[in-house]
Amino acid sequence: MRRPAWWPEGEPFPPRRWGRRGGPPPFIRWIGCFILSALFVALVAGGFIGAMFGRDGWQNYGHPFFPFFLIPIGIVVLIAIAVGGGVRRMTRPMNNLIDAARRIESGDYSAQVPEWGSQDIRSVARAFNSMSARLKSMDEQRRSFMADVTHELRTPLSVIRGQAEAISDGMYPADAEHLAPILDATEALDRLVEDLRTLVLTDAGNLVLHKESTDLGALIRDAIESFRPQAESAGISLATEIADKTPTVEVDPARIRQVIGNLLSNAIRHTPKGGSVKVSVGSSGDQVITTVTDTGEGIPPELQPHVFERFVKGPNSTGSGLGLAIARDIISAHSGRVEMDSGRSGTTLTVTLPASRP
């Protein structure tokens, strides 16, 4: 069990997958024991038959010309055939694994292997198929994500380019009215880039949270005031209902403000003129619950199971489809959850966060 000279630096020896005591994997040990047992049986049988029929022993049985010395050889051959068949049955699944691994190496993530053979081989095949399925799903998500990002970037860039060319050619004057679309498109690009950055950080597990004890009611009041001009221009009323003695929460205020902003922005965007958006804050046990309720058109039933997925949006939506996905990721990073309830008369989004421990 000494560490060989050719063993890679920094790698433990023996490998941990070999168990605490070291040694090869179980199926390799099984093959070795089977071969040794077969050889032992062949030697014992050969010695026994040789002792019975060796030298003049054949005369006692009246078969002077029978080649008794071939019996041990025949037994060895039969055992070798049996061993060879067993080895082939074990190596065939390994060959399937090797072929499938080469297909995955070449980019074919649909490769699967049949789950048969010994228990260890079946477990390896099952793990390989699970890995292959995850790789295929991740590759499809990556392709879809890149296509969606390209689509979302194209719209504001087209607006910026069209307006800038029109101003440059003298078709439009360079006044505030014609520069406003460029500024709006630039702001949309900035939000999209920041949203994508947040998604990348959450996917990689590198989202840094600067938590502090926060009065969620006060934070929501400030967020609503920043959205009040937008709501008033759209003819929508904003209301709050914050319970007294609401426990504080250990959160990153900037990230939670981002979540509330995404929820309010969606609610205002999908609420018609004359409607209302209400934000409530309360507590239940050791949890602080925030609800954002609007009187909009609601979410179509076919989209409701997918509202927290990326780039999922309704047919009349003008957003990027990332707001709810980012809200879910941020709240999950705070050990909370986001739930949705939508009907024909509006939508309610509920954010649940753990209260601060006294």
C-alpha positions in Angstrom: 0.0 0.0 0.0 2.9 2.4 -0.5 2.3 5.4 -2.7 3.8 4.7 -6.2 6.3 7.0 -7.6 4.0 7.7 -10.6 1.0 8.7 -8.4 -0.1 12.3 -9.1 1.0 14.9 -6.5 -1.7 16.0 -4.1 -3.9 13.0 -4.7 -4.6 10.8 -1.6 -3.4 7.2 -1.8 -5.1 4.8 -1.6 -8.0 6.5 -3.4 -10.9 7.2 -1.1 -13.3 5.5 -3.4 -11.5 2.2 -2.6 -12.7 2.4 1.0 -11.0 2.9 4.3 -8.7 -0.1 4.1 -7.7 0.5 0.5 -7.9 -2.1 -2.3 -9.6 -2.2 -5.7 -13.4 -1.7 -6.2 -15.7 -4.5 -5.2 -16.4 -5.9 -8.7 -12.6 -6.1 -9.3 -12.2 -8.1 -6.1 -15.0 -10.3 -7.2 -13.3 -11.1 -10.5 -10.1 -11.9 -8.8 -11.7 -14.2 -6.2 -13.6 -16.0 -9.0 -10.5 -16.6 -11.0 -8.5 -17.8 -8.0 -11.3 -20.1 -6.9 -11.6 -21.5 -10.4 -7.9 -22.2 -10.5 -8.0 -23.8 -7.1 -10.8 -26.1 -8.1 -9.0 -27.1 -11.3 -5.8 -27.9 -9.4 -7.6 -29.9 -6.8 -9.7 -31.8 -9.4 -6.6 -32.5 -11.5 -4.6 -33.7 -8.5 -7.5 -35.9 -7.4 -8.0 -37.5 -10.8 -4.3 -37.8 -11.3 -4.0 -39.6 -7.9 -6.7 -42.0 -8.9 -5.7 -42.8 -12.4 -2.0 -42.0 -12.4 0.6 -44.5 -13.1 -1.1 -48.0 -12.9 -4.4 -46.9 -11.5 -6.0 -47.2 -14.9 -5.5 -51.0 -14.9 -7.9 -51.3 -11.9 -10.7 -49.9 -14.1 -10.0 -52.1 -17.1 -9.5 -49.2 -19.6 -5.9 -49.5 -20.6 -6.1 -47.0 -23.5 -8.4 -44.4 -22.0 -6.5 -41.0 -21.8 -7.3 -40.2 -18.2 -4.6 -37.4 -18.2 -7.0 -35.4 -20.4 -9.6 -35.1 -17.7 -7.8 -32.4 -15.6 -7.1 -30.6 -18.8 -10.7 -30.7 -19.8 -11.8 -29.4 -16.4 -9.3 -26.5 -16.7 -10.7 -25.7 -20.2 -14.3 -25.8 -19.0 -13.4 -23.5 -16.1 -11.5 -21.2 -18.4 -14.6 -21.0 -20.7 -16.8 -20.2 -17.7 -14.4 -17.6 -16.5 -14.1 -16.1 -19.9 -17.9 -15.9 -20.2 -18.2 -14.2 -16.8 -15.4 -11.7 -17.7 -17.2 -10.9 -21.0 -20.4 -10.3 -19.2 -18.6 -7.9 -16.9 -16.5 -6.2 -19.6 -19.5 -5.6 -22.0 -21.1 -3.0 -19.7 -17.7 -1.4 -19.3 -17.3 -1.2 -23.1 -20.8 0.4 -23.3 -19.7 3.0 -20.7 -16.5 3.7 -22.6 -18.4 4.2 -25.9 -21.0 6.5 -24.2 -18.2 8.5 -22.5 -16.6 9.1 -25.9 -19.9 10.3 -27.3 -20.3 12.7 -24.4 -16.7 13.9 -25.0 -17.6 14.7 -28.6 -20.6 16.7 -27.5 -23.4 14.1 -27.8 -25.1 14.5 -24.3 -27.9 12.1 -25.2 -25.7 9.0 -24.7 -27.2 6.4 -22.4 -26.1 3.0 -21.3 -28.2 -0.1 -20.4 -28.4 -0.7 -16.7 -27.6 -4.4 -16.4 -24.8 -6.5 -15.0 -23.7 -6.8 -11.4 -25.0 -4.5 -8.7 -21.9 -2.3 -8.8 -22.0 -2.1 -12.6 -25.7 -1.2 -12.5 -25.1 1.6 -10.0 -22.3 3.0 -12.2 -24.5 2.9 -15.3 -27.4 4.5 -13.4 -25.1 7.3 -12.2 -23.7 7.8 -15.7 -27.2 8.0 -17.2 -28.2 10.6 -14.6 -25.0 12.6 -15.3 -25.7 12.4 -19.1 -29.3 13.6 -18.6 -28.2 16.6 -16.4 -25.5 17.5 -19.0 -28.1 17.4 -21.8 -30.5 19.5 -19.8 -27.8 22.1 -18.9 -26.8 22.3 -22.5 -30.3 22.9 -23.7 -30.8 25.6 -21.0 -27.5 27.3 -22.0 -28.6 27.4 -25.7 -32.1 28.7 -24.7 -30.5 31.3 -22.4 -28.2 32.6 -25.0 -31.0 32.9 -27.5 -33.2 34.7 -25.0 -30.4 37.1 -24.1 -29.7 37.9 -27.7 -33.4 38.6 -28.3 -33.6 40.9 -25.3 -30.5 42.8 -26.3 -31.6 43.3 -29.8 -34.7 45.5 -29.0 -33.0 48.3 -27.1 -30.0 48.3 -29.3 -32.3 48.7 -32.3 -34.0 51.6 -30.7 -30.7 53.3 -29.8 -29.3 52.8 -33.3 -32.5 53.9 -35.1 -32.9 57.1 -33.1 -29.2 57.9 -33.3 -29.1 57.5 -37.1 -32.3 59.6 -37.5 -30.7 62.4 -35.4 -27.4 62.1 -37.2 -29.1 62.3 -40.7 -31.1 65.3 -39.7 -34.5 63.6 -39.7 -35.0 64.4 -36.0 -33.7 67.3 -34.0 -31.4 66.5 -31.1 -33.9 67.7 -28.5 -35.1 66.1 -25.3 -38.1 64.5 -27.0 -36.1 62.5 -29.5 -33.2 61.8 -27.1 -35.6 60.3 -24.5 -36.0 56.9 -26.4 -32.3 56.5 -26.4 -32.1 57.2 -22.7 -34.9 54.8 -22.0 -33.3 52.0 -24.1 -30.0 52.6 -22.4 -31.7 52.3 -19.0 -33.3 49.1 -20.2 -29.9 47.7 -21.2 -28.4 48.7 -17.8 -31.2 46.9 -16.0 -30.8 43.8 -18.2 -27.1 43.7 -17.6 -27.5 44.0 -13.9 -30.2 41.3 -13.9 -27.9 39.0 -15.9 -25.1 39.7 -13.5 -27.3 38.8 -10.5 -28.4 35.5 -12.2 -24.8 34.6 -12.9 -23.8 35.2 -9.2 -26.7 33.2 -7.9 -26.0 30.3 -10.3 -22.4 30.2 -9.2 -23.3 30.6 -5.5 -21.2 33.8 -5.3 -24.0 36.2 -4.5 -22.6 38.2 -1.6 -25.2 39.3 1.0 -24.5 42.1 3.4 -27.1 41.2 6.0 -28.2 43.5 8.8 -31.1 43.7 11.1 -33.8 45.5 9.0 -37.2 46.9 9.6 -39.0 45.5 6.5 -42.0 47.8 6.9 -39.8 51.0 6.7 -37.9 49.5 3.8 -41.1 48.9 1.9 -42.5 52.3 2.6 -39.4 53.8 1.0 -39.6 51.5 -2.0 -43.3 52.4 -2.5 -42.5 56.1 -2.4 -40.0 55.7 -5.2 -42.6 54.0 -7.4 -45.4 56.5 -6.6 -44.7 58.9 -9.5 -44.7 56.0 -11.9 -48.0 54.7 -10.5 -49.7 58.1 -10.5 -48.7 58.7 -14.2 -50.3 55.4 -15.0 -53.5 56.2 -13.0 -52.8 53.5 -10.4 -53.2 53.9 -6.7 -50.6 52.5 -4.3 -51.5 51.4 -0.7 -49.7 49.9 2.2 -50.8 47.9 5.2 -48.0 47.3 7.7 -48.8 45.5 11.0 -47.5 47.0 14.2 -44.6 45.3 16.0 -43.5 43.4 13.0 -40.3 41.5 13.8 -37.1 42.7 12.1 -35.4 40.5 9.6 -31.7 39.7 8.9 -31.4 40.6 5.2 -29.4 42.5 2.7 -31.5 45.7 2.4 -30.3 46.5 -1.1 -31.2 43.0 -2.4 -34.6 43.0 -0.7 -35.3 46.5 -2.1 -34.5 45.0 -5.5 -37.0 42.2 -5.0 -39.7 44.6 -3.9 -38.9 46.8 -6.8 -39.3 43.9 -9.3 -42.6 42.9 -7.8 -44.0 46.5 -7.8 -42.8 47.1 -11.3 -44.5 44.0 -12.5 -47.7 44.8 -10.6 -47.9 48.4 -12.0 -47.1 47.3 -15.5 -49.9 44.7 -15.6 -52.5 46.8 -13.8 -54.9 48.9 -16.0 -55.7 52.5 -15.4 -57.9 53.0 -12.4 -56.6 49.9 -10.7 -54.7 49.5 -7.4 -51.6 47.8 -6.0 -51.4 47.0 -2.3 -48.4 45.9 -0.3 -49.0 44.3 3.1 -46.5 43.3 5.8 -47.2 41.1 8.7 -45.9 38.2 10.8 -46.8 34.6 11.6 -44.8 32.8 14.2 -41.1 33.2 13.4 -41.8 34.4 9.8 -42.3 37.8 8.3 -44.8 37.8 5.4 -45.0 40.4 2.6 -47.7 40.4 0.0 -48.0 42.4 -3.2 -51.5 42.4 -4.6 -52.7 44.0 -7.8 -56.0 44.3 -9.6 -54.6 43.6 -13.0 -55.5 41.1 -15.7 -53.9 38.2 -13.9 -51.5 35.6 -15.3 -52.7 33.1 -17.9 -53.2 29.6 -16.4 -50.7 28.0 -18.9 -48.0 30.4 -17.7 -48.5 30.1 -14.0 -46.3 27.0 -13.4 -43.5 28.8 -15.2 -43.6 32.3 -13.8 -40.4 32.0 -11.8 -38.5 30.7 -14.8 -36.1 32.9 -16.8 -37.4 34.9 -19.8 -41.0 33.7 -19.2 -43.5 36.5 -19.8 -47.0 37.0 -21.0 -48.0 37.9 -24.6 -48.5 41.6 -23.7 -45.5 42.0 -21.4 -42.8 44.6 -22.2 -40.3 43.4 -19.5 -37.4 41.1 -19.9 -39.0 38.1 -18.0 -36.2 38.0 -15.4 -37.8 39.9 -12.5 -39.6 37.0 -10.8 -36.7 34.7 -11.4 -34.3 37.1 -9.8 -36.7 37.7 -6.9 -37.0 33.9 -6.3 -33.2 33.5 -6.3 -32.5 36.4 -3.9 -35.2 35.3 -1.5 -34.0 31.7 -1.6 -30.5 33.0 -0.8 -32.1 34.5 2.4 -33.6 31.1 3.3 -37.1 32.4 2.3 -39.6 31.6 -0.4 -41.8 33.3 -3.0 -45.3 32.1 -3.9 -47.8 33.3 -6.5 -51.6 33.2 -6.6 -53.3 34.6 -9.7 -56.8 34.7 -11.0 -58.9 36.7 -13.4 -59.1 39.7 -11.0 -55.4 40.1 -10.2 -52.3 38.5 -8.8 -50.9 38.2 -5.4 -47.2 37.5 -4.7 -46.2 36.4 -1.2 -42.6 36.7 0.1 -41.9 34.8 3.3 -38.6 35.6 5.3 -37.4 34.2 8.6 -37.6 36.7 11.4 -34.5 37.8 13.3 -33.7 35.7 16.4 -33.9 37.7 19.6 
